[in-house]
Amino acid sequence: MRLKWSLIVCFLVGVAAPAQATTLKDAIAAAIRHAPEIQAAQADADAADARIGAARGQGLPSATLSGTIGAGRLDPLGYFGLQAANVSPRAAQLTVEQPLFTGGRISAGIAQAKAGSKAARAGEDLTRSQIVVATVQAYGDVLTAHRMVSLYERMVAQMEEIQRQAQLRFKAGESPNTDIAQAEARLAEAQAGLEHAHGNAVSADARFMNLTGLGPQDLQPLPASPPAPGTVEEALDIARAKNPGLAQAEAALAAARAAAQGARAERLPMVGAFAEGSTARDQFFPDYRTDGVTVGVRGRWQLFAGGGVSANIAQSDSLVRAADARVRAARSAVDEQTISAFQGVRSAALVEIAATRQARAAAQARDSVRHEVRVGMKPQLDLLDAEREATAAAANEARAQSDRIVAAYRLLALLGN
């Protein structure tokens, strides 16, 4: 079974980038470059920025050139003394228009596009922060998983040695058969734990490579936690101002309000200035020629739309209310999550300290029990228990270290950093 896991790990490592020392900072930078989710969010944000230009273009002059050309035969039937002839009718028209008054449609469209761009950029920031947190979690999981493999490998080796010693003492008549049975049971437990640790390591490696595109080789120890606000009140103020999820909801509300203004503008007339130049040949009789230039003002006012405009206004007002409710919900959620994350950072740091002390004490106790068992002061079962407790304590320490750094980056994500 170990050979199977080793082959899988070798395969995964073989398809990854060349081995090199990787820090958490390196992994985060690689994930930001690699993540297709971020690339998609950036593309969405760029598209939203382009819509601002399109909305502004609605208020600028436009020029349209149209033309036709054909071939045929025209027969005036003798009117005006004209005879039938083969003709090539053709016409061209150039129209230049400049909106003068649109009832607020253009300004509403620009405001809606700007709000959409802001929402898209906030979405990009949100996606990036999620990828960062996921990468930190994956980095810690890889370190923890491989630490667990090492711990259980050591535990299996220790249990095999204890079992061997128990068999020797039993043959010498110095210990009962119970010691052998107990050692075999703990050895089987350690072997099962080792196989489970190998499986977790393969899964953690695959997750890390999926996020970063890097091979999970020679990962450096977890660094100290990044700086965090000193008080929960400070953290709340920062989150309310910079949280990307909240910013996205607020931008969506601004877009909904702009859309409502645009819907109401449909009730107002539109006025624009225009200039047209046209030319035509062979349109009505052979050798027909005409040229014209027109300058003027054109207006349009839809007086009745069968209730369509009113329905659009009602719909847009409903969307504003929905967006406003989402903003209030987002604010409450951000406050709750920030308070929880702030406390989580404090708790994770204290848990890591306690786990480190526990691991150190458990290791010392194991070493003492091993000596006492060797000289016959304690039964072998005590050593089996001490080995298991020391392994469990070391595993808790590894998890606590990962939880501490993940909690810190989760708080930073909520603060928009």
C-alpha positions in Angstrom: 0.0 0.0 0.0 2.9 2.4 0.8 4.3 1.7 -2.6 1.0 2.6 -4.2 0.9 6.0 -2.4 4.5 6.6 -3.2 3.9 6.0 -6.9 0.9 8.4 -6.9 2.9 11.1 -5.1 5.8 10.6 -7.6 3.4 10.9 -10.5 1.8 14.1 -9.1 5.2 15.6 -8.5 6.4 14.6 -11.9 3.7 16.6 -13.7 4.4 19.7 -11.5 7.0 22.4 -11.7 10.6 21.6 -10.9 11.5 21.1 -7.3 12.6 24.2 -5.4 12.1 25.8 -2.0 8.7 27.5 -1.8 7.6 29.9 0.8 4.0 30.8 1.6 4.5 34.2 -0.2 5.7 32.3 -3.3 2.7 30.1 -3.2 0.3 33.0 -2.9 1.9 34.8 -5.8 1.9 31.7 -8.0 -1.8 31.1 -7.2 -2.8 34.6 -8.2 -1.0 34.2 -11.5 -2.3 30.7 -12.0 -5.9 30.8 -10.9 -8.4 30.9 -13.9 -11.0 32.2 -11.5 -9.0 35.4 -11.1 -8.4 35.7 -14.8 -12.2 35.3 -15.5 -12.9 38.0 -12.8 -10.4 40.3 -14.5 -12.0 39.8 -17.9 -15.4 40.5 -16.4 -14.1 43.7 -14.9 -12.5 44.8 -18.2 -15.8 44.2 -19.9 -17.6 46.3 -17.3 -15.1 49.1 -17.9 -15.8 48.9 -21.6 -19.5 49.4 -20.9 -18.7 52.8 -19.4 -17.3 53.9 -22.7 -20.3 52.5 -24.5 -22.7 54.4 -22.2 -20.8 57.7 -22.7 -20.8 57.2 -26.4 -24.6 57.5 -26.4 -24.2 61.2 -25.7 -21.7 61.9 -28.4 -22.3 62.7 -32.1 -23.0 59.8 -34.4 -22.5 59.6 -38.2 -24.3 57.1 -40.4 -23.5 56.6 -44.1 -25.9 54.5 -46.2 -26.1 53.9 -49.9 -27.6 51.7 -52.6 -26.7 50.8 -56.2 -28.3 48.6 -58.7 -28.9 47.9 -62.4 -32.1 47.7 -64.3 -34.4 49.1 -67.0 -36.7 52.1 -66.6 -39.6 52.7 -68.9 -41.5 56.0 -68.3 -44.1 54.9 -70.9 -43.6 58.1 -72.9 -44.4 60.5 -70.2 -42.6 63.8 -70.7 -41.3 62.3 -73.9 -39.0 60.0 -72.1 -38.1 56.7 -73.6 -37.2 53.4 -72.0 -33.5 53.0 -71.1 -31.1 50.9 -69.2 -30.2 52.6 -65.9 -28.0 52.2 -62.8 -30.0 53.7 -59.9 -27.8 54.7 -57.0 -28.2 56.8 -53.9 -26.2 57.8 -50.8 -27.0 59.6 -47.6 -24.8 60.8 -44.7 -26.5 61.7 -41.4 -24.9 63.3 -38.4 -26.8 63.4 -35.1 -26.1 64.9 -31.7 -28.4 64.2 -28.8 -29.5 67.4 -27.1 -32.0 66.2 -24.5 -32.6 62.6 -23.5 -34.6 63.0 -20.3 -31.7 61.5 -18.2 -31.3 58.3 -20.2 -27.7 58.8 -21.0 -26.6 60.0 -17.5 -28.5 57.1 -16.0 -26.8 54.7 -18.3 -23.4 56.1 -17.5 -24.1 55.8 -13.8 -25.3 52.3 -14.2 -22.2 51.3 -16.1 -19.9 52.9 -13.6 -21.6 51.0 -10.8 -21.3 47.8 -12.7 -17.6 48.4 -13.2 -17.2 49.0 -9.5 -19.1 45.8 -8.7 -17.0 43.9 -11.1 -13.7 45.2 -9.6 -15.0 44.3 -6.2 -15.8 40.9 -7.4 -12.3 40.6 -8.7 -10.9 41.6 -5.3 -13.3 39.1 -3.6 -12.2 36.3 -5.9 -8.5 37.1 -5.3 -9.0 37.1 -1.6 -10.8 33.8 -1.7 -7.9 32.3 -3.7 -5.4 33.6 -1.3 -7.2 32.1 1.7 -7.6 28.8 -0.1 -3.9 28.8 -1.0 -2.9 29.5 2.6 -5.2 26.6 3.7 -3.7 24.3 1.1 -0.2 25.2 2.0 -0.9 24.5 5.7 -2.7 21.3 4.8 0.4 20.0 2.8 2.7 20.7 5.7 0.3 19.2 8.2 -0.3 16.1 6.1 3.3 15.4 5.5 4.1 16.0 9.2 1.4 13.4 10.0 3.0 11.0 7.6 6.4 11.5 9.4 4.8 11.1 12.8 3.0 7.9 11.9 6.0 6.5 10.2 7.9 7.1 13.5 5.1 5.7 15.5 5.0 2.5 13.3 8.7 2.0 13.8 8.4 2.5 17.5 5.5 0.1 17.8 7.4 -2.5 15.7 10.3 -2.2 18.1 8.0 -2.5 21.1 6.4 -5.6 19.7 9.8 -7.1 19.0 10.9 -6.4 22.6 7.6 -7.9 23.9 8.2 -11.1 22.0 11.7 -11.4 23.3 10.6 -10.9 26.9 7.8 -13.4 26.4 10.1 -16.0 25.1 12.4 -15.3 28.0 9.5 -15.7 30.4 9.7 -12.1 31.6 6.3 -10.8 30.4 2.9 -12.3 29.6 1.4 -12.8 26.2 -0.9 -9.9 26.9 2.0 -7.5 26.2 2.4 -9.0 22.7 -1.3 -8.7 22.0 -1.3 -5.1 23.1 1.7 -4.2 21.1 0.2 -5.8 18.0 -3.1 -3.9 18.5 -1.3 -0.6 18.7 1.0 -1.5 15.8 -2.1 -2.1 13.6 -3.6 1.2 14.8 -0.4 3.0 13.9 -0.3 1.3 10.4 -3.9 2.3 9.8 -3.1 5.9 10.8 -0.1 5.9 8.5 -2.2 4.8 5.5 -4.8 7.4 6.3 -2.0 10.1 6.6 -0.6 9.0 3.2 -4.1 9.5 1.6 -4.5 12.9 3.2 -1.0 13.9 1.9 -1.9 12.9 -1.7 -5.1 14.9 -1.5 -3.4 17.9 0.0 -0.7 17.8 -2.6 -3.3 17.7 -5.4 -5.2 20.6 -4.0 -2.0 22.7 -3.6 -0.9 22.0 -7.2 -4.4 22.8 -8.5 -4.3 26.2 -6.9 -0.7 27.2 -7.5 0.6 25.1 -10.4 3.6 24.3 -8.2 4.9 21.0 -6.9 4.4 20.6 -3.2 8.1 20.0 -2.6 10.4 21.6 0.0 7.7 23.9 1.4 9.2 26.2 4.0 7.7 26.4 7.5 4.7 28.6 8.1 5.7 32.2 8.8 4.5 34.5 11.5 1.0 35.8 11.1 0.6 39.0 9.2 -0.2 42.2 11.2 -3.8 42.5 12.3 -5.9 45.4 13.8 -5.4 45.8 17.6 -9.1 45.9 18.5 -12.3 44.5 17.1 -13.7 48.0 16.7 -10.8 48.9 14.4 -11.3 45.7 12.5 -15.0 46.4 12.0 -14.2 50.0 10.7 -11.8 48.6 8.2 -14.1 45.8 7.0 -17.1 48.2 6.6 -14.9 50.4 4.4 -13.0 47.9 2.4 -14.7 44.5 2.4 -15.0 43.5 -1.3 -18.3 41.5 -0.8 -19.9 44.6 0.9 -18.5 46.9 -1.8 -19.9 44.6 -4.5 -23.4 44.7 -2.9 -23.3 48.5 -2.5 -22.2 48.9 -6.2 -25.1 46.6 -7.2 -27.5 48.9 -5.3 -26.1 52.0 -7.1 -26.5 50.2 -10.4 -30.1 49.4 -9.5 -30.9 53.0 -8.6 -29.4 54.2 -11.9 -31.5 51.7 -13.8 -34.6 53.0 -12.0 -33.7 56.5 -13.1 -33.2 55.3 -16.7 -36.6 53.6 -16.6 -38.3 56.9 -15.5 -36.5 58.7 -18.2 -38.4 56.7 -20.8 -41.5 58.9 -20.0 -39.7 62.0 -21.2 -39.1 63.2 -24.8 -35.8 63.0 -26.7 -34.5 65.9 -28.8 -31.4 65.9 -31.1 -29.8 68.0 -33.8 -29.1 66.5 -37.1 -27.5 67.3 -40.5 -28.1 65.2 -43.6 -26.6 65.2 -47.0 -27.9 63.1 -49.8 -27.4 62.4 -53.5 -29.4 60.2 -56.0 -29.0 59.2 -59.6 -31.4 57.4 -62.1 -34.0 57.0 -59.4 -37.3 57.9 -61.2 -36.3 58.4 -64.9 -33.2 58.1 -66.9 -30.6 60.7 -66.1 -32.5 61.7 -62.9 -30.2 63.7 -60.6 -30.7 65.2 -57.2 -28.6 66.5 -54.3 -29.8 67.8 -51.0 -28.6 69.1 -47.6 -30.8 69.4 -44.5 -30.1 70.7 -41.0 -32.6 70.7 -38.2 -33.8 69.4 -34.9 -35.6 66.1 -34.4 -37.7 65.1 -31.5 -39.4 61.9 -30.3 -41.9 61.5 -27.5 -43.6 58.2 -26.9 -47.0 59.1 -25.5 -48.5 55.7 -25.0 -46.6 52.4 -24.6 -49.4 50.1 -23.5 -48.2 50.1 -19.9 -44.7 48.9 -20.8 -42.9 51.9 -19.3 -44.9 51.7 -16.0 -44.1 48.1 -15.7 -40.4 48.7 -16.2 -40.5 51.4 -13.6 -42.2 49.1 -11.1 -39.7 46.4 -11.9 -36.7 48.6 -11.4 -38.1 49.9 -8.1 -38.4 46.3 -6.9 -34.9 45.6 -7.9 -33.7 48.7 -5.9 -35.5 47.4 -2.8 -34.0 44.0 -3.3 -30.5 45.4 -3.7 -30.9 47.6 -0.7 -31.9 44.6 1.4 -28.8 42.7 0.2 -26.6 45.6 1.2 -28.1 45.5 4.7 -27.7 41.8 4.9 -24.1 42.1 3.6 -23.3 44.6 6.3 -24.6 42.4 9.0 -22.8 39.4 7.7 -19.5 41.3 7.4 -19.8 42.5 11.0 -20.5 39.0 12.2 -17.8 37.4 10.2 -15.2 40.1 11.2 -16.0 39.7 14.9 -15.7 35.9 14.5 -12.5 36.1 12.5 -10.9 38.6 14.9 -11.6 36.3 17.8 -10.5 33.3 15.7 -7.1 34.9 15.2 -6.7 35.4 19.0 -7.9 31.9 19.8 -5.8 30.2 17.1 -2.7 31.9 18.5 -3.4 30.8 22.0 -4.3 27.3 20.8 -1.0 27.0 19.0 0.9 28.0 22.1 -0.9 25.5 24.2 -0.5 22.8 21.5 3.2 23.4 21.4 3.5 23.1 25.2 1.4 19.9 25.1 3.6 18.4 22.3 6.8 19.2 24.2 5.4 17.8 27.4 4.1 14.7 25.8 7.4 14.0 24.1 9.2 14.4 27.4 6.8 12.1 29.1 7.2 9.5 26.4 10.9 9.5 26.8 10.6 9.2 30.5 8.2 6.3 30.3 10.4 4.5 27.8 13.3 4.6 30.3 11.0 3.5 33.1 9.7 0.6 31.1 13.2 -0.4 30.1 14.2 -0.8 33.7 11.0 -2.5 34.7 9.4 0.4 36.7 6.3 0.6 34.5 4.4 -1.9 32.3 4.7 -1.9 28.5 1.1 -0.6 28.1 2.2 2.7 29.6 4.8 3.1 26.9 2.2 2.3 24.2 -0.1 4.9 25.6 2.7 7.4 25.8 3.7 6.9 22.2 0.1 7.4 21.1 -0.3 10.6 23.2 3.0 12.0 21.9 2.0 11.4 18.3 -1.5 12.9 18.9 0.0 16.0 20.6 2.5 16.5 17.7 -0.3 16.2 15.2 -2.4 18.8 17.2 0.6 21.1 17.1 0.9 20.9 13.3 -2.8 21.5 12.9 -2.7 24.4 15.3 0.1 26.1 13.3 -2.0 25.7 10.1 -5.1 27.0 11.8 -3.3 30.0 13.1 -2.0 31.3 9.7 -5.3 30.5 8.0 -7.3 32.4 10.6 -5.0 35.4 10.1 -5.4 35.5 6.3 -9.2 34.9 6.6 -9.4 38.1 8.7 -7.3 40.0 6.2 -9.6 38.9 3.4 -12.6 40.3 5.3 -10.7 43.5 5.8 -10.1 43.8 2.0 -6.3 43.2 2.2 
